[in-house]
């Protein structure tokens, strides 16, 4: 790791100290090629006699960040609904399980959590494939094929003839449904380069991530009286409409678009010398196994990913605890909605400070994490509040009020930490988000299995207090990242690769970045 970092530093230094005349010559070559091969959309840079690099022009309308607002908006909204569909499905059977078990003659406390648990197991496995694959072949192919499987598996759930087949289809739903949970965050990173727009897009993304599991039990609770299969039929209608909208979206991953353009130029010209930056870098940077295991590597060896994923996993698993009481779920929903308004207000404060050239506005830590510093204590307080008011001697309104604070806390933690991760890892954000999905899905799958023994052993008050103490231990995480985040990013292999590529472009060099 240390040798890789030193190598990167040496490359950056060499680039910045390179001879200006040589850079000028390269730009002249690029200009000549541009006049012959560019139409204002792509530029062709001559690296050698047999290698021409295909890149976007500075303001190319083909580059996703430069798309028209309507095109960006459509892709962003469709991505939002894909994530919402996946989230709804994760907790969809919650209120239909008793009817399903009765129909299939199943019993037992461990059995009743399986329709949700096996779905979340799929969430653990899916990101290992989909997120790095989307950073290789593009976002749309991964989303389209995975969501097609998701729709078909949902149909399978609605038609399942027995308990075992239902669990198989739920597992497939989880595997395929993991793709939007990670890839859509990458789409927003592709479309929105400025921090303000990206932050707002990620706030919508995280709202869909957290509201989906809340809406799922409500849908099943309202539809189960018509038969449990209607729970999945309604979900099938929602996913089918979203799938049709997905057909008309566009590829947003810039390197994949450039790869397609270079292939088109090779075919049209008959000359096998047009390449994208991704094609020149891919073989030397990653083997197929490294691509697949990238989210796991980031989870264990990237301190930013590790710490934020732990906190998010805790908040996510606590949501399943709140499914135990419907009045509290209502409180969670309203509290989560309030976090969006608070985030917008903080965004206004940030923009004013940025116009005044405040030093702290240049740091993603200070842009994204202050909200999390407030939300963490709110989450802990809400848990203690619930623990000691969930009694028959206390009015029901008291624990319901704790749900408002909990909803604000967990939603704000999600938005703050995941937008921070997206800002830090940019084009690798899909893998970074996948690491988070893996850990929180493991927590979400295991928590329902441990809930009953926990409450039987400790009682409601002390069991909930135990969870509150765990959340209390996570409160320092955003404060630590604000203090040491820049230092950590400077030593991160993935962040260093991003820094190197930015230095390469800024210096006018066209040498591909290697790590």
C-alpha positions, -999 to 999 in steps of 0.1 A, spaced: 0 0 0 28 24 9 47 17 -22 16 23 -43 11 56 -27 47 66 -32 44 56 -68 13 78 -73 30 107 -56 60 104 -79 38 103 -110 19 134 -99 52 152 -93 66 141 -126 35 153 -144 35 187 -128 72 192 -134 71 181 -170 86 203 -197 61 229 -208 73 228 -244 66 191 -246 31 197 -233 26 224 -259 37 200 -287 12 174 -274 -15 199 -275 -6 208 -310 -9 172 -320 -42 170 -302 -55 201 -320 -46 187 -354 -64 155 -347 -94 174 -333 -97 194 -365 -98 162 -385 -120 140 -361 -140 163 -338 -174 178 -342 -176 196 -309 -184 164 -290 -152 143 -289 -115 151 -291 -89 128 -304 -55 129 -288 -25 113 -304 -5 93 -278 16 74 -303 14 64 -340 -8 34 -331 -28 49 -302 -53 77 -304 -71 86 -272 -109 94 -275 -122 119 -249 -150 144 -245 -146 179 -255 -147 203 -226 -184 213 -230 -195 183 -251 -233 177 -250 -225 140 -251 -209 142 -217 -236 133 -190 -228 164 -168 -235 186 -198 -268 170 -207 -300 192 -210 -318 195 -177 -348 175 -189 -326 146 -199 -308 146 -165 -342 150 -147 -357 120 -164 -328 97 -157 -326 109 -121 -363 104 -115 -364 69 -130 -334 60 -109 -353 72 -79 -383 50 -86 -361 20 -93 -345 24 -58 -380 29 -43 -393 -3 -59 -363 -22 -45 -368 -8 -10 -405 -15 -10 -399 -51 -19 -374 -56 9 -400 -53 37 -431 -60 15 -442 -93 31 -440 -80 67 -478 -79 73 -486 -107 48 -464 -134 64 -491 -147 88 -515 -153 59 -487 -168 38 -477 -192 66 -513 -202 72 -518 -209 35 -487 -230 32 -492 -247 66 -459 -233 81 -452 -223 117 -424 -211 140 -409 -178 149 -378 -184 128 -398 -191 97 -418 -159 98 -387 -137 93 -373 -157 64 -392 -138 35 -374 -106 46 -341 -123 57 -335 -142 24 -342 -110 5 -315 -91 25 -291 -120 19 -295 -113 -18 -287 -77 -10 -254 -89 4 -243 -109 -26 -257 -87 -54 -235 -57 -49 -203 -78 -53 -212 -82 -89 -234 -53 -100 -215 -23 -86 -181 -30 -101 -197 -43 -133 -215 -10 -137 -180 7 -134 -168 -15 -163 -196 -20 -189 -218 10 -178 -248 17 -156 -278 10 -180 -270 -26 -190 -266 -36 -154 -298 -19 -143 -319 -30 -172 -310 -67 -170 -310 -69 -132 -344 -51 -130 -359 -74 -156 -349 -103 -134 -364 -84 -104 -397 -80 -122 -399 -117 -132 -389 -128 -97 -417 -106 -82 -441 -124 -106 -427 -157 -93 -435 -146 -57 -471 -138 -67 -475 -172 -83 -454 -193 -58 -471 -227 -52 -453 -234 -18 -432 -219 9 -399 -231 -5 -405 -216 -39 -415 -183 -24 -382 -181 -5 -363 -189 -37 -380 -161 -56 -375 -137 -27 -338 -145 -27 -337 -138 -64 -356 -105 -58 -329 -95 -33 -300 -104 -56 -315 -84 -85 -328 -56 -63 -293 -50 -50 -283 -34 -83 -304 -1 -80 -293 3 -43 -257 7 -55 -258 16 -92 -283 45 -89 -259 64 -66 -233 60 -92 -257 75 -118 -261 106 -97 -224 109 -94 -221 107 -132 -248 133 -138 -240 159 -112 -205 171 -108 -211 201 -86 -215 194 -49 -248 212 -45 -267 194 -73 -251 160 -63 -261 165 -27 -297 172 -36 -298 142 -59 -283 120 -33 -308 133 -7 -336 120 -31 -318 87 -35 -315 82 2 -351 92 8 -361 64 -16 -337 40 1 -353 46 35 -389 52 26 -391 20 6 -389 -3 36 -414 19 54 -439 18 26 -436 -20 21 -454 -30 53 -481 -4 47 -488 -18 12 -490 -54 25 -511 -43 55 -537 -27 32 -537 -54 6 -535 -86 26 -573 -86 33 -578 -94 -4 -554 -123 -2 -516 -123 4 -509 -128 -34 -523 -93 -40 -494 -79 -20 -470 -91 -47 -494 -83 -75 -495 -46 -65 -457 -47 -63 -456 -63 -98 -477 -34 -112 -453 -8 -96 -422 -26 -109 -437 -31 -144 -444 5 -149 -409 14 -137 -394 -11 -160 -411 5 -190 -397 39 -179 -362 24 -176 -362 14 -212 -360 50 -223 -331 61 -200 -296 67 -213 -262 55 -203 -246 79 -178 -212 64 -172 -187 86 -191 -160 60 -196 -185 35 -210 -197 61 -235 -162 69 -246 -155 32 -250 -185 29 -273 -173 59 -293 -138 45 -297 -153 12 -309 -174 31 -334 -144 50 -347 -124 18 -351 -153 2 -371 -159 33 -393 -122 40 -400 -110 4 -403 -80 15 -381 -75 -3 -348 -59 26 -331 -88 45 -314 -91 38 -277 -108 52 -246 -89 59 -214 -107 30 -198 -95 6 -225 -59 18 -221 -61 15 -183 -83 -15 -176 -60 -45 -180 -32 -29 -161 -54 -17 -132 -77 -46 -124 -81 -83 -129 -116 -97 -131 -113 -110 -95 -102 -76 -83 -132 -60 -100 -156 -84 -83 -140 -81 -49 -136 -43 -50 -165 -36 -27 -152 -61 -1 -117 -46 -3 -131 -11 1 -151 -22 31 -121 -36 50 -93 -14 38 -108 20 33 -113 36 68 -139 60 54 -160 32 40 -156 10 71 -167 37 96 -196 51 76 -209 16 67 -209 5 103 -230 36 113 -254 32 84 -258 -5 91 -267 2 127 -293 28 116 -307 5 89 -311 -25 113 -329 -3 138 -355 5 112 -366 -32 113 -370 -29 150 -395 -1 144 -416 -24 122 -428 -40 154 -454 -12 161 -474 6 134 -479 39 153 -441 42 157 -437 35 120 -459 64 113 -437 86 134 -406 73 116 -421 84 83 -429 119 93 -395 123 110 -377 111 80 -396 136 58 -385 164 81 -348 156 75 -352 167 39 -362 202 48 -334 205 74 -309 193 47 -322 220 23 -318 247 50 -282 236 57 -276 237 19 -287 274 19 -262 281 47 -234 263 29 -240 283 -4 -239 316 14 -207 306 31 -192 295 -2 -200 329 -18 -181 345 11 -151 322 3 -151 306 37 -122 281 39 -144 253 53 -166 251 22 -138 235 1 -139 204 22 -164 176 16 -162 167 53 -175 201 63 -201 201 35 -216 168 43 -209 157 79 -222 185 102 -258 173 97 -247 138 108 -231 152 139 -265 165 149 -285 134 138 -263 109 157 -273 122 192 -310 124 180 -309 87 170 -296 77 205 -320 100 224 -349 86 205 -339 50 214 -336 58 251 -369 77 249 -387 47 234 -370 23 258 -385 39 289 -419 51 275 -430 19 258 -450 8 289 -487 3 296 -485 30 323 -473 56 298 -496 73 273 -492 58 238 -483 93 224 -450 93 242 -433 64 223 -449 77 190 -431 110 195 -398 92 198 -404 79 163 -403 115 149 -369 120 163 -357 86 152 -369 91 117 -351 124 114 -319 108 129 -316 78 107 -326 95 75 -301 123 80 -273 99 89 -280 81 56 -280 112 35 -250 128 52 -227 98 51 -236 84 17 -233 118 0 -199 122 17 -188 88 4 -201 97 -31 -181 130 -31 -149 112 -19 -150 83 -43 -168 98 -74 -165 73 -103 -159 45 -78 -190 55 -58 -210 25 -70 -185 1 -53 -182 23 -23 -220 23 -19 -220 -14 -25 -198 -19 5 -223 0 26 -252 -20 12 -235 -53 20 -229 -45 56 -263 -30 63 -280 -59 45 -262 -84 68 -273 -64 98 -309 -61 85 -310 -99 78 -296 -109 112 -314 -84 134 -349 -99 130 -335 -133 140 -320 -119 172 -348 -96 182 -371 -121 199 -343 -137 221 -330 -102 229 -363 -89 242 -372 -122 260 -339 -120 279 -337 -84 287 -372 -70 284 -383 -41 262 -367 -13 282 -332 -28 287 -330 -45 253 -338 -12 236 -314 6 259 -287 -18 248 -292 -8 212 -292 29 222 -258 24 239 -245 9 206 -257 39 187 -241 61 213 -208 45 205 -211 55 169 -217 92 176 -180 101 173 -176 87 138 -186 119 118 -167 141 142 -136 119 136 -140 121 99 -143 159 100 -111 160 119 -90 134 100 -110 128 68 -86 148 45 -56 130 60 -73 96 54 -83 105 18 -47 115 10 -36 79 19 -65 61 3 -55 41 -29 -88 49 -46 -88 86 -36 -52 88 -48 -62 74 -82 -89 101 -85 -64 128 -75 -39 115 -100 -64 115 -129 -75 151 -120 -39 162 -119 -33 146 -153 -62 164 -169 -54 197 -152 -18 196 -165 -28 188 -200 -11 154 -200 -28 126 -218 -9 98 -201 -33 72 -186 -33 69 -148 -20 37 -134 -20 24 -98 
